[in-house]
Amino acid sequence: MKNIRILGVDPGYAIVGFGIVEYDGINFSPVEYGAVLTEAHTPFTERLKAIHNDMEFIFEKYHPHCMAIEKLFFTTNQKTAIDVAQARGVTVLSASTRCVPVFEYTPLQVKSAVVGYGKAEKKQVMEMTRQLLNLAQIPKPDDAADALAIAICHGHTTRWG
């Protein structure tokens, strides 16, 4: 089985977490992780452009085979939900224009795949992510750790070979 490179994305518009892992069907290896940041007082269209530009850079530099992204669930703030959805769309577009398949996972699916328990606490998911990637510390910012967990979820969820 050949290794697959998975880009995990934790969508947002102030912070977009990303994490790239290599997976051989058994073990995960971290490639890169971090966050795309946009300034609060920047016009929203400029924030979307910045996210797009940074995602384009990530795709160009790391050439992921697929992208896993968190599904959006909002119950309270509709304005925030719409803004995050727009930023998420920009991210998905970067994958789509390269014919990179996109897979969506709920927080429950991510927790179940990473920890084995759908109601796991955030700290448990972060610690298990650290262990699975053999990292000395939990990745920072939290959005990057979440993105790595989403990538791991995809690796555990998809049949390879």
PyMOL commands that set and color helices and strands:
alter all, ss='L'
color gray80, all
select helices_A, chain A and resi 44-62+78-96+107-115+122-132+142-157
alter helices_A, ss='H'
color red, helices_A
select strands_A, chain A and resi 4-10+15-23+28-37+66-70+102-105
alter strands_A, ss='S'
color yellow, strands_A
deselect
rebuild
show_as cartoon
